[in-house]
């Protein structure tokens, strides 16, 4: 099993707890298309529960033989971003990327340079913000027979000071994953567990304790059940009694529909529930 990035050590549990729950937006639509000359386009639009709308347009060109990927995006906040990636050119497992952003309204600019290096038992990354600070964030994770251990550190070059540090350990097996993370300068601790019970059922949980705010531990549990090859349902609930359910179905080839709702089980007599839908079109 490949060693994940530091931020992905608990990805399976986090995805089960957070992905494909559609109540966060009142409506979401996504349209994806691909051209014969390796250019992919994606248009996304969202409508919030406060009636605000947002959208983004993205175009991506991929030259796999040369390891080159160029992505250009533009959103309704009038923010432009260009991302250039070069993979396996200088060394096997090394990917370099430059990200350049521009906001015409304020004339603000951004420039970032990132490095990713992957080997069978190692995954390291370095993120540099060239115009703010400059700052650097470096993380690395090593693995052996499923056991994982990693750490990350942030550094502000101008201030000559460490801005943050985190650590994590975990164990990855084919059907289950466990991880413990310590973030926010080792003050917020999380323990997560993911289990693929069988081809139809997945379950996961996460407990979080913030040592700065008291002794209360937050808990979330979630489950996913695949009804058939083209549809599934998900559900989750946390220690505060807030629950969410979702349903996803492939209506036809290239068309996916999702609907979800959240509600506070302690306040069922109040209008605290949220409902959202999602449509995805691919060609």
Buried (B, 14 or more C-beta within 10 A) or exposed (E): EEBBBBBBBBBBBBBBBBEBBBBBBBBBBBBBEBEEEEEBBBBBBBBEEEEEEEBBBBBBBBEEEEBBBBBBBBBEEEBEBEBBBBBEEEEEBBBBBBBBBBBEEEEEEBBBBBBBBBBEEBBBBBBBBBEEBBBBBBBBBBBEEEEBBBBBBBBBEEEEEEBBBBBBBBBBEEEBBBBBBBBEEBEBBBBBBBBBEEEEEBBBBBBBBBEEEEEEEEBBBBBBBBEEEEBBBBBBBBEEEBBBBBBBBBEEEEEBBBBBBBBBEEEEEEEEBBBBBBBBEEE
